Amino acid sequence: MSETLIRIGTTYIPVSNVELSCEWYVNNLGAECSYQDNDKAILNFANQSFFLVRSMNNQSANFIDCYGEEHFSLTFEVDGLSALEIIRNVFIDKGVTVGEVENRGHAGRNFVFYDVDGNKFDVWSELSPTIKEKFKEEKYE
């Protein structure tokens, strides 16, 4: 069947202040802002579009899992443990709130970080096979 979902094109992230959040993503994650008004900003980074959407107070993309723990809704990937450690240190230097590098019992290592509104994100040291193949092709062109 050729009718299949191909990729995730856009992720929506709730924020309390669009301008402040947009600046945070640009300065800390290297996002590129392609549009901004009072209610939303469109960012491009990590091979995806992210809409920062002004939300009601105390909203986040986080959720509580079955063990009562706050959970992230997105995992970003980097190419290897060294890249994971480097980006974590860059985030620390920029004042981003980050967690420790974790071994979760599967391939690779992870750490979490938070944006200015408390949205929790994960970073994993392993690239997905399809992305890894594409990444290596682009790297050597």
Buried (B, 14 or more C-beta within 10 A) or exposed (E): EEEEEEEEEEBEBBBBBBBEBBBBBBEBBEBEBEEBEEEBBBBEBBEBBBBBBBBEEEBBBBEEEEEEEEBBBBEBBBBEEEBBBEBBEBBEEEEBEBBEBEEEEEEBBBBBBBBBBBBBBBBBBBBEEEEEEEBEEEEEE
